[in-house]
Amino acid sequence: MGTRGKGRARWALVLIALASGCTGDAAIDGDASTPRDGGISSIDGARPSEHDASTSPIDGGPVATAGEIALTLRADRGAASDAVVSLGVPFAPGVLRDASHVRVLDASGTEREIHVAELARWPLDGSIRSVLVAFRATLAANAEERWTIEHGAPRTRTAPAAIAPAPDGPVAATLDPEHYARSRVSGPHLTIAANDRFESFDDELESCLGSMSPAYETYGVSCAGTNAHRTYYDGPHALWQRFVRGADAARYRRARLESTWYRDNELEWIAGRAMAVQVCQADGWTPSQKLDWGVMRRMTGQGMLDDYLLTGDPAAREAVIAMGEAFVRSLPAQRGGRENSLRVTERNLAWTIMGVASYYALDPRDEVRAALVSLIDEAVDWQSDGTSGAFEHDLVRPDPEECSDGPAGGSPFMTSLLVDGLMDAHALTGDARIADVVRRAAEWLRDDAVTSDGAAFRYLWGCASDDYDDSSTADLNLLIVHVFGAAYVLTGDAAWLDVGDAFADHGVDAMYVGRPKQWNQSGRAFPRYLGYRALGRAP
């Protein structure tokens, strides 16, 4: 991180952004602290109260177990003659319980022969989370057709033999973004088209992905630092969220490109292919050793899970399970020795939870669940060891360049990563303790970790050598505000959205997405907030 929290580093990034044309207006004007729509007063005037988690808006009411889904086929890679077309079709909890109750109608309304296979089930209720649908189609080059997927009644035509997925074939098959948003395939989402309140966020994200200089795709693996590392903050996950919110062939191809690039360039397979770690791990690693901290945050379990649920690519499933197994087998080593590595900094526990939760989503064995629950235990106990609501730790240990005296502090943006992982775990386990952990973290962010002008969060909280009372890092708000959305979802208290909106305004004003790292962090995190927010407020 270096001196990322310092004002001079922020302005260095602004100069880079000016050169590339990818920066928010507030970052150029230096006016990120100017309140909008009430600014600080909207935070002070909205003090969320404690609510029982049973009021969670994400639970909703009865789900429709039968319906139609619009399916778009586009021959974006040339003509397709009886070519295999495949896609993952996700469903929200409770919607689909029998994979034989899925059928495909072509543009003329004729039912087609298809192959359907389960990809994953929701562990809490046993309903199907996603199915692979594969069939054959003929389209002229660049042609587009609208087909239909129906669910809820038995199909009458089945392919005579299994059809292997062809996620990179000549035809891109995509569903409407509204369906992806409802399915919770990567958490609750708000479509790009429906995002009126923070429309400029999506405009900037799209613009900078195309105009970034150097181009996103020219970056590679950087073990020495993070600013030059292409997939840092899980680039595949960020790009899949862009896809599910926009759902067209171009976004699909871009997310696939990043997913396959990651597997081809960043995974080191161990014990045959039973485990995998990111290539920055020192040679000779075994699960009896601690994982390198920099490696844990480069293991993209969420992005590989997205890839599998949305395409059915078995290579994505293999990556999720192998990385998850490396995390699980190394847990005793992580917790042993002179220090518990999971508590050195919030991000270490965060990425471990994300990796194991992704593993459990595809392999819900008791052993994997036990590992995931032990990580939830870790988060609960760690937060309870302090009184602030932060996950208090020695700030000097992980980041001595950023704090030389901080025996009991916390990192707001690393805490947001931990909450992200805990929300994945909550969706899979329903662990009631997570609601209180998230609420306490949100209260700490709102009351203690905020800068004195109310526009941003301190880069580090509790650092005696630097109080980081500097709102020039307001761009990180976009990584953090989903915590307030999560607090709303788990407590039912909509006042948390007032808090989130105020910080989001400053974050969008200061938005910087001129490098893959910053693009990924905003692209993976802020859509989560938009999805949570859409459950209780007009978009």
C-alpha positions in Angstrom: 0.0 0.0 0.0 2.9 2.4 0.6 1.6 5.8 1.5 -1.8 5.3 -0.2 -3.6 7.2 2.6 -1.5 10.3 2.2 -2.8 13.3 0.3 0.3 13.5 -1.9 -0.2 9.9 -3.0 -3.8 10.7 -3.8 -2.8 13.6 -6.0 -0.3 11.4 -7.8 -3.2 9.1 -8.7 -5.2 12.1 -9.9 -2.4 13.1 -12.2 -2.4 9.6 -13.7 -6.2 9.8 -14.0 -6.0 13.2 -15.8 -3.6 11.7 -18.3 -6.0 8.8 -19.0 -9.2 10.7 -18.8 -10.5 8.4 -16.0 -11.3 10.3 -12.8 -14.2 11.7 -10.9 -14.9 15.4 -11.1 -14.4 15.8 -7.3 -10.9 14.3 -7.5 -9.9 16.9 -10.0 -11.5 19.8 -8.3 -10.3 18.8 -4.8 -13.9 19.3 -3.6 -14.7 15.8 -2.3 -15.6 17.2 1.1 -18.5 19.2 -0.3 -21.8 17.7 1.0 -24.4 16.8 -1.5 -28.1 16.2 -0.8 -27.6 17.1 2.8 -24.1 15.6 3.2 -23.1 15.3 6.8 -26.4 16.4 8.2 -28.1 13.4 6.5 -25.8 11.1 8.4 -26.3 12.9 11.8 -30.0 12.9 11.3 -30.3 9.2 10.7 -29.4 7.0 13.6 -30.3 3.4 12.8 -31.8 1.6 15.7 -31.5 -2.1 16.6 -33.8 -4.4 14.7 -34.3 -8.1 14.9 -32.7 -9.9 12.0 -36.0 -11.7 11.3 -37.2 -8.4 9.6 -34.5 -8.8 6.9 -35.9 -7.4 3.6 -33.9 -10.0 1.6 -36.1 -12.8 2.8 -39.1 -11.2 1.0 -42.3 -13.3 0.6 -43.3 -16.3 -1.4 -41.3 -16.9 -4.6 -42.7 -17.7 -8.1 -41.8 -21.3 -8.9 -42.9 -21.1 -12.5 -42.2 -18.5 -15.1 -40.4 -17.4 -18.3 -36.9 -15.9 -18.8 -35.9 -14.0 -21.9 -32.9 -15.6 -23.6 -30.8 -13.7 -26.2 -28.6 -15.6 -28.6 -26.0 -13.5 -30.5 -23.6 -15.0 -33.0 -20.9 -12.5 -32.2 -18.0 -14.8 -33.2 -19.1 -15.6 -36.7 -21.7 -17.9 -38.2 -22.9 -20.9 -36.2 -24.1 -24.0 -37.9 -25.7 -26.5 -35.5 -23.3 -25.1 -32.9 -23.4 -25.9 -29.2 -24.8 -23.0 -27.2 -24.6 -23.2 -23.4 -25.1 -21.0 -20.4 -25.6 -21.2 -16.6 -29.2 -20.3 -15.6 -29.3 -19.2 -12.0 -32.3 -19.1 -9.7 -33.1 -17.5 -6.4 -33.6 -19.7 -3.3 -36.9 -21.7 -3.5 -37.6 -21.1 -7.2 -36.5 -24.4 -8.7 -36.2 -27.8 -7.2 -36.2 -30.1 -10.2 -33.9 -29.6 -13.1 -36.3 -31.5 -15.4 -38.6 -28.6 -15.0 -36.6 -26.4 -17.4 -37.2 -26.1 -21.1 -36.2 -23.9 -24.0 -38.4 -22.4 -26.7 -36.8 -21.0 -29.9 -37.8 -17.8 -31.6 -40.8 -19.5 -33.2 -42.0 -20.8 -29.9 -41.0 -24.4 -30.6 -39.6 -26.4 -27.7 -36.0 -27.5 -28.4 -34.0 -30.5 -27.4 -31.7 -29.5 -24.5 -29.3 -30.9 -22.0 -29.8 -29.7 -18.4 -27.5 -30.4 -15.5 -27.4 -29.1 -11.9 -24.5 -26.8 -11.1 -25.2 -26.0 -7.5 -27.9 -25.9 -4.8 -28.6 -23.4 -2.1 -27.5 -25.2 1.1 -30.1 -23.7 3.4 -33.3 -24.9 1.5 -31.9 -27.4 -1.0 -33.3 -25.6 -4.0 -31.3 -25.3 -7.2 -29.0 -22.3 -7.4 -28.0 -22.8 -11.1 -28.3 -25.2 -13.9 -26.3 -25.7 -17.1 -28.5 -25.5 -20.2 -27.0 -26.6 -23.5 -28.4 -27.1 -26.9 -27.6 -26.6 -30.6 -28.5 -23.6 -32.8 -27.8 -22.2 -36.2 -27.4 -18.4 -36.7 -25.8 -16.2 -39.3 -22.8 -14.2 -38.4 -23.8 -11.3 -36.0 -27.4 -12.5 -36.0 -29.4 -12.1 -32.8 -32.5 -14.1 -31.8 -34.8 -13.9 -28.8 -35.6 -17.3 -27.3 -37.3 -18.2 -24.0 -36.5 -20.4 -21.0 -39.5 -21.7 -19.1 -39.3 -23.2 -15.6 -41.9 -24.9 -13.4 -43.3 -27.6 -15.7 -41.6 -30.7 -17.1 -39.9 -30.4 -20.5 -41.0 -32.7 -23.3 -37.8 -32.7 -25.4 -34.4 -33.7 -24.1 -31.1 -34.1 -26.0 -30.3 -37.7 -26.8 -26.9 -37.4 -25.1 -25.2 -35.0 -22.7 -23.8 -31.9 -24.2 -20.6 -30.4 -22.8 -20.7 -26.7 -22.1 -19.2 -24.4 -24.7 -18.8 -21.1 -22.9 -16.5 -19.7 -25.6 -18.4 -20.9 -28.6 -19.6 -18.8 -31.6 -22.9 -17.8 -29.9 -23.1 -15.9 -26.7 -26.3 -16.8 -24.7 -27.4 -14.3 -22.1 -30.5 -13.8 -19.9 -32.1 -10.4 -19.2 -30.3 -8.5 -16.4 -33.5 -8.3 -14.4 -33.4 -12.1 -14.0 -29.8 -12.2 -13.0 -30.6 -9.5 -10.4 -33.5 -11.5 -9.0 -31.5 -14.7 -8.9 -28.9 -13.5 -6.4 -26.3 -15.4 -8.4 -23.6 -13.0 -7.1 -25.7 -11.4 -4.4 -28.6 -8.9 -4.7 -28.1 -6.6 -7.7 -29.6 -3.5 -9.4 -29.4 -3.5 -13.1 -27.4 -0.8 -14.8 -30.5 0.5 -16.7 -32.4 0.9 -13.4 -29.5 2.7 -11.6 -30.9 6.3 -11.6 -29.6 7.5 -8.2 -25.9 6.8 -8.9 -26.0 6.7 -12.7 -22.7 8.5 -13.0 -21.0 5.6 -11.2 -21.8 3.2 -14.0 -21.0 5.8 -16.7 -17.5 6.3 -15.2 -17.0 2.6 -14.7 -17.9 1.8 -18.4 -15.9 4.7 -19.8 -12.7 3.9 -17.9 -12.8 0.2 -18.7 -12.6 1.2 -22.4 -10.3 4.2 -22.2 -7.9 3.1 -19.4 -4.3 3.8 -20.4 -2.3 1.6 -20.3 -5.2 -0.7 -21.2 -6.5 -3.1 -18.5 -5.6 -6.1 -20.6 -1.9 -5.0 -20.8 -1.4 -5.5 -17.1 -0.1 -8.8 -15.7 1.0 -10.5 -12.5 2.8 -8.3 -10.0 3.9 -10.1 -6.9 5.9 -7.1 -5.6 3.0 -4.7 -5.5 -0.7 -4.3 -6.1 -1.1 -1.2 -8.4 0.3 -3.1 -11.3 -1.5 -6.4 -10.6 -4.2 -7.0 -13.1 -6.7 -9.1 -11.1 -6.2 -7.6 -7.6 -9.4 -7.3 -5.7 -10.7 -10.2 -7.8 -11.0 -8.7 -11.3 -13.1 -11.7 -12.6 -15.7 -11.0 -9.8 -15.9 -7.3 -10.7 -16.3 -8.1 -14.4 -19.0 -10.7 -13.7 -20.9 -8.3 -11.6 -20.7 -5.8 -14.5 -22.1 -8.6 -16.8 -25.1 -9.6 -14.6 -26.1 -5.9 -14.2 -25.8 -5.3 -18.0 -26.1 -8.8 -19.5 -25.0 -8.5 -23.1 -22.6 -10.4 -25.3 -19.7 -8.0 -25.0 -19.9 -7.9 -21.2 -20.1 -11.7 -21.1 -17.0 -12.1 -23.3 -15.0 -9.6 -21.2 -15.8 -11.5 -18.0 -14.9 -14.8 -19.6 -11.6 -13.4 -20.8 -10.6 -12.3 -17.3 -11.7 -15.6 -15.8 -9.8 -17.8 -18.2 -6.8 -15.4 -18.0 -6.6 -15.8 -14.3 -6.7 -19.6 -14.4 -4.1 -19.7 -17.2 -1.7 -17.2 -15.6 -2.2 -17.1 -11.8 -2.9 -20.6 -10.5 -0.2 -23.0 -9.2 -1.6 -26.5 -8.8 -0.5 -28.6 -5.8 -0.9 -32.3 -5.0 -1.9 -33.2 -8.5 -4.8 -30.8 -8.9 -6.3 -31.2 -5.4 -5.2 -27.7 -4.3 -4.3 -24.5 -6.0 -2.6 -21.3 -4.8 -1.9 -18.0 -6.5 1.5 -18.0 -8.3 3.1 -15.5 -5.9 3.3 -18.1 -3.2 6.9 -19.3 -2.7 7.8 -22.6 -4.3 7.4 -25.7 -2.2 4.4 -24.6 -0.2 2.4 -27.2 1.6 -0.7 -26.8 3.8 1.4 -27.3 6.8 2.8 -23.8 6.2 1.0 -20.4 6.4 -0.2 -18.9 3.2 1.6 -15.7 2.2 -0.6 -12.7 3.1 -0.2 -11.3 -0.4 -1.3 -14.6 -1.9 -4.5 -14.9 0.1 -5.7 -11.6 -1.4 -4.9 -12.7 -4.9 -7.0 -15.9 -4.7 -10.3 -15.2 -6.6 -12.8 -17.6 -5.2 -15.8 -15.3 -5.8 -14.9 -14.6 -9.4 -14.3 -18.3 -10.2 -17.7 -19.1 -8.5 -19.4 -16.5 -10.7 -17.8 -18.0 -13.8 -19.0 -21.5 -12.9 -22.6 -20.6 -12.0 -23.0 -18.4 -15.1 -21.3 -20.7 -17.6 -21.0 -24.2 -16.2 -17.3 -24.3 -17.2 -15.9 -27.2 -15.2 -12.5 -25.5 -15.1 -14.0 -22.7 -13.0 -15.4 -25.3 -10.6 -12.1 -27.0 -10.3 -10.4 -23.7 -9.5 -13.0 -22.8 -6.8 -12.6 -26.2 -5.1 -8.8 -26.4 -5.3 -8.3 -22.9 -3.9 -10.9 -23.6 -1.2 -9.2 -26.8 -0.3 -5.9 -25.0 0.1 -7.5 -22.5 2.5 -9.2 -25.3 4.5 -6.2 -27.6 4.8 -4.0 -24.7 5.8 -6.3 -23.3 8.6 -4.3 -25.0 11.4 -1.1 -23.5 10.1 -2.7 -20.1 9.7 -3.9 -20.1 13.3 -0.7 -21.7 14.8 2.8 -20.6 15.5 3.7 -17.2 17.0 0.6 -15.5 15.7 -2.8 -16.2 14.2 -2.3 -14.9 10.6 -6.1 -14.6 10.1 -6.1 -11.8 12.7 -3.0 -9.9 11.5 -5.3 -7.8 9.3 -8.9 -7.9 8.4 -8.1 -8.8 4.8 -6.5 -12.1 5.7 -9.7 -13.4 7.3 -11.8 -11.7 4.6 -10.2 -13.5 1.6 -10.1 -16.8 3.5 -13.9 -16.6 4.2 -14.6 -15.7 0.6 -12.6 -18.6 -0.6 -14.1 -21.2 1.8 -17.6 -19.8 1.2 -17.2 -20.2 -2.5 -16.0 -23.7 -1.9 -19.0 -24.5 0.3 -21.3 -23.1 -2.3 -20.2 -25.9 -4.7 -19.4 -28.7 -2.2 -21.6 -28.4 0.9 -20.1 -31.3 2.8 -20.0 -31.2 6.5 -16.2 -30.8 6.6 -16.4 -27.7 4.4 -19.3 -26.2 6.4 -17.3 -26.8 9.6 -14.4 -24.9 8.2 -16.6 -22.0 7.2 -18.4 -21.9 10.6 -15.0 -21.8 12.3 -14.1 -18.7 10.3 -17.4 -17.1 11.3 -16.4 -18.0 14.9 -13.1 -16.3 14.3 -14.8 -13.0 13.2 -17.3 -13.0 16.0 -14.6 -13.7 18.6 -12.1 -11.2 17.1 -14.7 -8.3 17.1 -15.8 -9.3 20.7 -12.2 -9.0 22.0 -12.5 -5.2 21.6 -15.2 -2.7 22.4 -15.3 -0.5 19.3 -17.0 -2.7 16.8 -13.8 -2.8 14.8 -11.6 -5.9 14.3 -8.9 -4.4 16.4 -5.3 -5.3 15.7 -1.7 -4.0 15.7 -1.7 -1.7 12.6 2.1 -1.7 12.5 2.4 -5.5 11.9 0.8 -5.6 8.4 1.5 -2.1 7.2 4.6 -0.5 9.0 5.0 2.0 6.2 1.5 3.4 6.9 1.5 3.4 10.7 4.5 3.3 13.1 2.4 3.3 16.3 -1.0 1.6 16.3 -1.3 -1.2 18.8 -5.2 -1.4 18.7 -6.6 0.0 15.4 -8.6 -1.0 12.4 -8.8 -0.5 8.6 -12.2 0.6 7.4 -11.8 -0.6 3.8 -10.3 -4.0 4.9 -13.3 -4.3 7.3 -15.5 -3.9 4.3 -13.9 -6.9 2.6 -14.5 -9.0 5.8 -18.2 -8.0 5.8 -18.4 -9.0 2.1 -17.1 -12.4 3.0 -19.4 -12.7 6.0 -22.4 -11.8 3.8 -21.5 -14.7 1.4 -21.3 -17.0 4.5 -24.7 -15.7 5.7 -26.4 -16.5 2.4 -25.1 -20.1 2.7 -25.5 -20.8 6.4 -28.0 -18.3 7.7 -25.7 -17.8 10.8 -27.7 -15.4 13.0 -24.5 -14.1 14.7 -23.4 -12.3 11.5 -26.2 -9.7 11.8 -24.8 -8.4 15.0 -21.2 -8.4 13.7 -22.2 -6.4 10.7 -24.3 -4.0 12.7 -21.4 -3.3 15.1 -19.0 -2.8 12.3 -21.4 -0.4 10.6 -21.8 1.6 13.8 -18.0 1.8 14.2 -17.6 3.1 10.6 -20.4 5.7 11.0 -19.4 6.9 14.5 -15.7 6.5 14.9 -13.9 5.7 11.6 -15.3 8.7 9.7 -13.1 11.8 9.0 -13.9 14.9 10.9 -15.6 16.5 7.8 -17.9 13.5 7.4 -17.0 12.9 3.8 -14.8 9.8 4.0 -13.4 7.1 6.2 -9.9 7.3 7.8 -7.5 5.2 5.8 -6.5 3.7 9.2 -8.3 4.1 12.5 -6.4 4.1 15.8 -3.0 5.0 14.4 -1.2 7.2 16.9 1.5 8.2 14.4 -1.0 9.5 11.8 -4.7 10.1 12.5 -5.5 9.9 8.8 -8.1 12.7 9.1 -8.0 13.2 5.4 -11.0 12.9 3.1 -8.9 12.8 -0.1 -9.4 9.0 0.1 -13.2 9.4 -0.4 -12.9 7.2 -3.5 -12.6 4.3 -1.0 -16.1 5.0 0.1 -17.3 2.9 -2.9 -15.5 -0.1 -1.4 -16.9 0.5 2.1 -20.5 1.6 1.8 -21.9 -1.8 1.1 -21.4 -2.4 4.8 -24.3 -0.1 5.5 -26.4 -1.9 2.8 -25.6 -5.2 4.5 -26.6 -3.7 7.9 -30.0 -2.7 6.3 -30.5 -6.1 4.9 -29.7 -7.9 8.1 -31.6 -5.6 10.5 -34.4 -4.1 8.3 -33.6 -0.6 9.5 -33.7 1.6 6.3 -31.9 4.5 8.1 -28.7 2.6 7.3 -29.4 3.5 3.6 -29.4 7.2 4.5 -25.9 6.7 6.0 -24.8 4.8 2.9 -26.2 7.2 0.4 -24.4 10.2 2.0 -21.0 8.5 1.9 -21.8 7.1 -1.6 -22.3 10.6 -3.0 -18.8 11.6 -1.8 -17.4 8.4 -3.1 -18.9 8.8 -6.6 -17.6 12.4 -6.7 -14.1 11.3 -5.9 -14.2 8.1 -8.0 -11.0 6.9 -9.5 -10.9 3.8 -11.7 -7.9 4.5 -13.9 -6.1 1.2 -13.1 -7.3 -2.4 -12.8 -6.8 -2.4 -9.1 -9.0 0.6 -8.5 -11.5 -0.4 -11.2 -11.8 -3.8 -9.6 -12.3 -2.5 -6.1 -15.1 -0.2 -7.1 -16.6 -2.6 -9.6 -16.8 -5.5 -7.1 -18.0 -3.5 -4.1 -20.3 -0.7 -4.9 -22.7 -2.8 -7.0 -23.3 -4.8 -3.8 -24.5 -1.6 -2.1 -26.8 -0.8 -5.0 -28.3 -4.3 -4.8 -28.9 -4.1 -1.1 -30.3 -0.6 -1.5 -32.7 -1.6 -4.2 -34.4 -3.9 -1.7 -35.7 -1.0 0.3 -35.5 2.2 -1.8 -36.3 3.4 -5.3 -33.2 3.0 -7.5 
